[in-house]
Amino acid sequence: MRLKTYITLFCLWCFIGVGCEGIPPPDLPRALTPAEVNELFPKSESLEVSPYEIRMRELGLCDLQELDPEIKVQLKYSSLDNFLGEDMYGNLELAFLQEEPAMALVKASKKLRQEYPNLRLLLYDAARPWEVQVKMWNYLDTLSEAERRNYVADPDQASMHNYGCAVDLTLFDVETGKPLDMGTGYDHFGELAYPRLERKHLNEGKLSLRQLNHRILLRSILLDAGFPPITSEWWHFDFYSRKTAARKYTLIK
C-alpha cells in the first residue's frame, strides 16, 4: 500500500510539472468568457420560471404532470392557437389545479388508461389568471353579454378556471399521435360545440355518431371523477360550483 501511495504521488507530481525536468505540464483548455458562454448557450425563455407558475405554487395549486406524467398538457393560451390569436400565458407550460380537483383528474386519467390503454387526457387549459379572463371577455365586446357568456365567463363573476377548479381538455390517441375527433376544434364559437344540441346536430348530419361517441366517452370519464360538463362547450368541465369554489379558494391574480 505504501508503494502504491508513493507511485500515485509521483505521478501527480509529474502531472503538474513540479520537479520533473523534461516533462512539461499539459495544455489545459482556457476558461470561456461570459460572452462566449452566452454565444454557445443562448438564454431560453423556457428556462425561466413563469410568474404565473410562481403565483400558482404560492397559492398551493398542484402541477398535474408532477402528479401524473401520463396527463398530456398543451396549453392553448400559451400559444397563438386560440380564439384571440394571442399568447396570453407567456412561458407558462404547466397545468395547475387546486389539490382536490387535481387528484380527481388523476383518478380520471388512471381510469381512462385502464379502460382504453391507447388513450390519454390532453389538457388545453386548467387554472387561469383572472387578468387573462378580463382580456378574453373584452375581446368579445362585439357580442352581447348574454352571448358572451356562452363562451367566456364574466370576470365580474369569475370563471371556475380563475379558482383553479376547471379544465378544458380532450382525448388523445397515443397510437395515432392525434386527439380524437370531437366534431369541432377547441374554442369553437358555435352551436356545434354545444353538448345540449348534440342530438339535433346528429340528426342533421352535422355531427357523426363516432364524434358523438368520443364526446360521450370524455364526459363519462370526467363525470365519474367528479367533473360535470357544461351545456355550451364539450371540452369544459367544472369540479365545484362557483359558490363553493369562491368559499374555498381565492382568485388567481
Salt bridges, closest charged atoms under 4 A:
GLU36 OE2 - ARG30 NH2 2.91
GLU53 OE2 - ARG57 NE 2.99
GLU58 OE1 - ARG55 NH1 3.61
ASP63 OD2 - ARG57 NH2 3.61
GLU66 OE2 - ARG57 NH2 3.40
ASP68 OD2 - ARG113 NH1 3.11
GLU70 OE1 - ARG120 NE 2.71
ASP81 OD2 - LYS76 NZ 2.61
ASP125 OD2 - ARG128 NH2 2.71
GLU145 OE1 - ARG149 NH2 3.36
ASP154 OD2 - ARG149 NH2 3.42
ASP168 OD2 - ARG128 NH2 3.81
ASP168 OD1 - HIS161 NE2 3.16
ASP168 OD1 - HIS236 ND1 2.97
GLU198 OE2 - ARG215 NH1 3.01
GLU198 OE1 - ARG219 NH2 2.69
GLU204 OE2 - LYS200 NZ 3.28
GLU204 OE1 - LYS206 NZ 3.32
ASP224 OD2 - LYS111 NZ 3.06
GLU233 OE1 - HIS236 ND1 3.88
ASP238 OD1 - HIS236 NE2 2.62
